[in-house]
Amino acid sequence: MDDPRWLTDEQQQAWRRFVEVLVKVPAALEAQLQRDAGLTHMGYIVLFTLSEQPERRLSMSRLAKYASASLSRLSHVVARLEAQGWVRRQRDPDDGRVQIAVLTDAGYAKVVGSAPGHAEAVQQLVFDRLSPAQVRQLVKLADALLEGPVEVRPPD
C-alpha cells in the first residue's frame, strides 16, 4: 500500500478555512431561512428549482440531481413541503413509475416572498465581503472544484 498523501502545511491551512466556510455559511443561511420564512435551506432549494422549471414541475430524480440530494432525502423534504401545500407530487402520465414534483401557486408565492431575504443574506455573508475580482475568482475556483465527477475514488 502506498504512503498516504498528507496535506502540506499550506494545504492544511487552506482546507481548514474552506471547511469553516462550508460549515458556517450554510448554517447562517439555514438560520435566516428558518427565522424569516419557516423553510430549511434544502426546502428553499427545492422551491426555487421548481420555480425555474417549465410549468414549475420536474421529476423527483432530476430534482434530486439539481438539489444535490439523495432521492430519500429529497422525498422527506418534498413531503414536508407537501404538508404546507407548497408542492404536490403526481405520477408522470407517460410513465407511471416516475413521480413528478409540482410547485403549487402557494409554493410559488412562498419562494417569491422568501427570495429577497435570502438574497440579502447571501449578499451579507458572501458578496459584501468580496471584491468584483474575488467574485470572478470564486467562480473559477468553484468551476475547478466541480469539474468532473465529485466523488472520491477508492485507493488502488
N, C-alpha and C positions, 0 to 999 in steps of 0.2 A: 504494500500500500504506500502511496506517495505521501510525503510530508504535507501537513495542512498548509494552505496558502494564507498565512497570517496577515492581518492588516498592518500596514505601516503606521507609524505614529500620525502622520498627516491624514491617512485614510481613516484611522480610528477617530480622530477629531471630527472630520467631515461626517462620518457615519453617525456619530452620537448627536451632532447638531441636527442632522437630517431626521433622525428618529424623533428628536424632540419636536421638530416641526410636524412630523407625521402624527404625533400624539396630540399636541396642544391645539393646532389649528382645527382639526376635525372636532375635538371636544368643545371648543369655543363655538363652532358653527352649530353643533348639536344643541348646546345650551341656548343659543339665540333662537333657533327654530322651535325648540320646546317651549321656551318662555313666551315668544311673540306669536307663534302660530299653532302650538299644540301638535307639532309634527316632529318626527325623527328626521335626521338627515337623509336616511335611506327612503323614507316616505316622501320627502320633498323631491329626491332624485326621480322616484317613480312618477310622481305627478308631473314634474316639468318635462320628463322624457316623453310621456304620453301626450302632453300638451303640444309638443313639437311635431307629432306624427300626423300624417294624413288621416282625417276622420278621428283623430285622437284615440287610436287603437293600435295595439301591437300584440303579437303572440307572446305568451309568457316566456318562451325560450329566448326570443330576441330581446325582450325587455330585460331578462336576466343578464344577457351579454352587455347591453347598454349600461346597466347599473353595476356591472362587475360583481354580481351576486350569484350564489348558487340558486337553483330552482327552488330548493327547500326554503332558503331564507326569503327569497322573493315571495313565495307563496304565503308565508307568515305576514310579511309586510302588506301584501295586497289584501289579505283577509282583514287586517286592521283598517285599511283604507276603505274596504267594502262596508265594514260596520259603521263607518262615518258617512257613508253614502257618496264618497268621492270617486270610487272606482267600482266597476262591476265586471264580472267575468262571464264569458259566454263561450260556447263551443263554436269553432270555425264551421260554417255551413258546408264548406268544401271538404273538410277533413275533420270529422267528429272527434278525433283523438287530440286535436290541438285546441288549447284554451287560449282565448283572446282576452287581454285586459283592455277595458274601455274606460276612458276618463269621462265621468258624468259632467253635466253642466255645473253642479255644485263643486265637483273636484276642480274644474277649470277656474271657477271663481276663487277657490281656496288657493290655488297656485298663483293666480294673478294677484291676490291680496297679500300673499306671503313673499312674493318676489322682491318688492322694494326693501323690506327689512333685511332679507338675506343678502341682496346685492350690497347694501350698506355695510353689513358685517364683513363681507369679503373685501370690500374696499378698505375698511379699517384694519383688518387682520393681515392683508397681503399688499394690496396695491398702493396704499398710502405710505408704505414703508420702503417702496422700491422706486428707483428712477426709471424713466422710459427705457433706457439701455438695459437695466437689470430685468425689466419685464420681458424684453426681447430675448435676453439670455436665459431667463426662466423657461420660455417656450422651447428654446433649443435644448436645454437640459432635460426637460420633460420628454421631448421627442426622442432624445438619445436613450433615455431610460426605458421608454415604452417601445422602442424599435424591436421588432420580432416578438416571439412569444415571451410572456412574462411568467416564467416558471424556472425552478431550479432543477437542473439535471442531476440525477444520482451519480455518485462517484463511479469512475470506471473500475 
